Amino acid sequence: MQIEQTENTLIIRETPGCVWIMGLFFALIGGILVYGALGGFTDYASHPFWTLALTFLMGSMAVGTGVWIFHGAPVTRVVIDRVENEVFITRYGLFGKRESFYAFEEIERFCLIEEQDDESNPIWSLGIKLIDDELVKLSAHPSHDEQFKQNFVFQINEFMHKQLPATEMILEPEDEQDEEMS
């Protein structure tokens, strides 16, 4: 994620380039397998039918996986405009562009959305909490680093003059030096 700030606008961009490379790898290798199974292999006639069918099936699954990876990794652009008091969200994906916008009055604050990964560890995504308690997930790529995402949340809420997250610091008596306590 990248943030670009001017006096009255804050632009957040999330471009999943590495994920696209992995999706392209799946789609390309799968496409080669499908092409070969449909007659593109030089020794096509010498292969038994079951190997060609299996190759076609595996190639089709790889192409499908590549498309699924592309679909799940859109380019996200969030523009927060203090002059218009609106937040514009634009997602560019494999199947087109989706846009939505929210007025500042509809937004309670930007927040972190906690989810679980495959190993039940917490992962964090950037989101918007609306006044009606609806959560809008912005980030397609969650992170295990809570502080990394929390820095974005703090900066955005500060820019919008929204409620900043509460900070609670608890000190135990053993944390302080003896001379500080007297």
C-alpha positions as CSV (number, residue, x, y, z in Angstrom):
1,M,0.0,0.0,0.0
2,Q,1.1,3.5,-0.8
3,I,-0.2,6.8,0.5
4,E,0.1,10.1,-1.3
5,Q,-1.1,13.2,0.5
6,T,-1.7,16.7,-0.7
7,E,-3.4,19.5,1.3
8,N,-7.0,18.4,0.6
9,T,-6.6,14.9,-0.8
10,L,-5.2,11.6,0.5
11,I,-4.8,8.8,-2.1
12,I,-4.2,5.2,-1.1
13,R,-3.1,2.7,-3.7
14,E,-2.8,-1.1,-3.4
15,T,-1.3,-2.7,-6.5
16,P,-0.8,-6.5,-6.1
17,G,1.9,-6.9,-8.8
18,C,3.6,-10.0,-7.3
19,V,0.2,-11.8,-7.0
20,W,-0.4,-11.0,-10.6
21,I,2.9,-12.6,-11.6
22,M,1.9,-15.8,-9.8
23,G,-1.5,-15.7,-11.5
24,L,0.1,-15.2,-14.9
25,F,2.4,-18.1,-14.2
26,F,-0.5,-20.4,-13.5
27,A,-2.5,-19.2,-16.5
28,L,0.5,-19.4,-18.9
29,I,1.6,-22.9,-17.9
30,G,-2.0,-24.1,-17.9
31,G,-2.5,-22.6,-21.3
32,I,0.5,-24.4,-22.7
33,L,-0.9,-27.7,-21.3
34,V,-4.3,-27.1,-22.8
35,Y,-2.8,-26.2,-26.1
36,G,-0.7,-29.3,-26.1
37,A,-3.6,-31.6,-25.1
38,L,-5.7,-30.2,-28.0
39,G,-3.1,-31.1,-30.6
40,G,-0.3,-28.8,-30.0
41,F,2.2,-31.4,-28.9
42,T,4.6,-32.6,-31.7
43,D,4.1,-36.2,-30.7
44,Y,0.3,-35.8,-30.0
45,A,-0.7,-38.9,-31.9
46,S,1.6,-41.2,-29.8
47,H,0.0,-40.3,-26.5
48,P,-2.8,-42.4,-25.1
49,F,-6.2,-40.6,-24.7
50,W,-6.2,-40.7,-20.9
51,T,-2.9,-38.8,-20.7
52,L,-4.2,-36.1,-23.1
53,A,-7.5,-35.9,-21.1
54,L,-5.5,-35.6,-17.8
55,T,-3.2,-33.0,-19.3
56,F,-6.2,-31.0,-20.5
57,L,-7.9,-31.3,-17.1
58,M,-4.7,-30.1,-15.3
59,G,-4.1,-27.3,-17.7
60,S,-7.8,-26.1,-17.4
61,M,-7.5,-26.2,-13.6
62,A,-4.3,-24.1,-13.8
63,V,-5.9,-21.6,-16.1
64,G,-8.9,-21.4,-13.8
65,T,-6.5,-20.9,-10.8
66,G,-4.8,-18.1,-12.6
67,V,-8.1,-16.3,-13.4
68,W,-9.2,-16.8,-9.8
69,I,-5.9,-15.2,-8.5
70,F,-6.4,-12.3,-10.9
71,H,-10.0,-11.9,-9.8
72,G,-9.1,-11.8,-6.1
73,A,-6.4,-9.2,-6.5
74,P,-7.8,-6.0,-7.9
75,V,-6.0,-2.7,-8.0
76,T,-7.6,-0.6,-5.3
77,R,-7.5,3.2,-5.3
78,V,-9.1,5.1,-2.4
79,V,-9.3,8.9,-2.8
80,I,-10.3,10.9,0.3
81,D,-11.3,14.4,-0.6
82,R,-11.7,16.9,2.2
83,V,-13.1,19.6,-0.1
84,E,-15.9,17.4,-1.4
85,N,-16.1,15.5,2.0
86,E,-16.2,12.2,0.1
87,V,-14.3,9.0,-0.1
88,F,-14.1,7.4,-3.6
89,I,-13.1,3.8,-3.9
90,T,-12.2,2.4,-7.3
91,R,-11.2,-1.3,-7.9
92,Y,-9.8,-2.3,-11.2
93,G,-10.0,-6.0,-11.8
94,L,-10.0,-8.7,-14.4
95,F,-13.7,-8.1,-15.2
96,G,-13.8,-4.3,-15.2
97,K,-13.9,-1.4,-12.9
98,R,-16.1,-1.0,-9.8
99,E,-16.6,2.3,-8.1
100,S,-18.3,3.4,-4.9
101,F,-18.2,6.5,-2.8
102,Y,-19.2,7.5,0.7
103,A,-19.8,10.9,2.2
104,F,-17.8,11.7,5.4
105,E,-21.1,11.7,7.3
106,E,-21.7,8.1,6.4
107,I,-18.3,7.0,7.8
108,E,-17.7,6.5,11.5
109,R,-14.0,5.9,11.0
110,F,-11.4,3.8,9.2
111,C,-10.4,0.6,11.1
112,L,-8.6,-2.7,11.0
113,I,-10.6,-5.8,10.1
114,E,-9.3,-8.9,11.8
115,E,-9.5,-12.2,10.1
116,Q,-7.9,-15.6,10.5
117,D,-5.4,-17.2,8.1
118,D,-5.1,-20.9,7.3
119,E,-3.2,-21.6,10.5
120,S,-5.7,-19.6,12.7
121,N,-3.3,-16.7,13.1
122,P,-4.7,-13.1,13.0
123,I,-4.4,-11.2,9.8
124,W,-5.3,-7.5,9.3
125,S,-7.0,-5.6,6.5
126,L,-7.8,-2.0,6.1
127,G,-11.5,-1.2,6.2
128,I,-14.2,1.4,6.8
129,K,-16.7,1.3,9.6
130,L,-19.9,3.0,8.5
131,I,-22.3,4.8,10.9
132,D,-24.8,1.9,10.6
133,D,-22.0,-0.6,11.8
134,E,-21.4,-2.0,8.4
135,L,-17.8,-2.9,7.6
136,V,-16.4,-2.2,4.1
137,K,-13.2,-4.1,3.4
138,L,-10.7,-2.1,1.3
139,S,-7.6,-4.1,1.3
140,A,-7.6,-7.3,-0.8
141,H,-4.3,-8.4,0.8
142,P,-4.3,-8.7,4.5
143,S,-1.1,-8.5,6.5
144,H,0.2,-10.3,9.6
145,D,1.8,-7.1,10.7
146,E,-1.0,-5.3,12.7
147,Q,1.2,-2.2,13.3
148,F,1.9,-1.7,9.6
149,K,-1.9,-1.5,8.8
150,Q,-2.6,0.4,12.0
151,N,-0.3,3.2,10.8
152,F,-2.5,3.6,7.7
153,V,-5.6,3.7,9.9
154,F,-4.2,6.4,12.1
155,Q,-3.0,8.6,9.3
156,I,-6.3,8.3,7.4
157,N,-8.5,9.0,10.5
158,E,-6.3,12.0,11.4
159,F,-6.6,13.3,7.8
160,M,-10.4,13.0,7.9
161,H,-10.6,14.5,11.4
162,K,-12.4,11.3,12.6
163,Q,-12.2,9.6,15.9
164,L,-8.7,8.3,16.5
165,P,-8.3,4.9,18.0
166,A,-8.0,4.9,21.8
167,T,-4.6,4.2,23.2
168,E,-4.4,2.5,26.6
169,M,-1.0,2.3,28.3
170,I,-0.9,0.2,31.4
171,L,2.2,0.4,33.5
172,E,3.0,-2.0,36.3
173,P,4.8,-0.7,39.4
174,E,7.9,-2.8,38.6
175,D,8.1,-1.0,35.2
176,E,9.2,2.3,36.9
177,Q,12.4,3.0,38.7
178,D,12.5,3.5,42.4
179,E,13.5,7.1,42.2
180,E,10.6,7.9,39.8
181,M,8.0,6.5,42.4
182,S,9.2,8.7,45.3
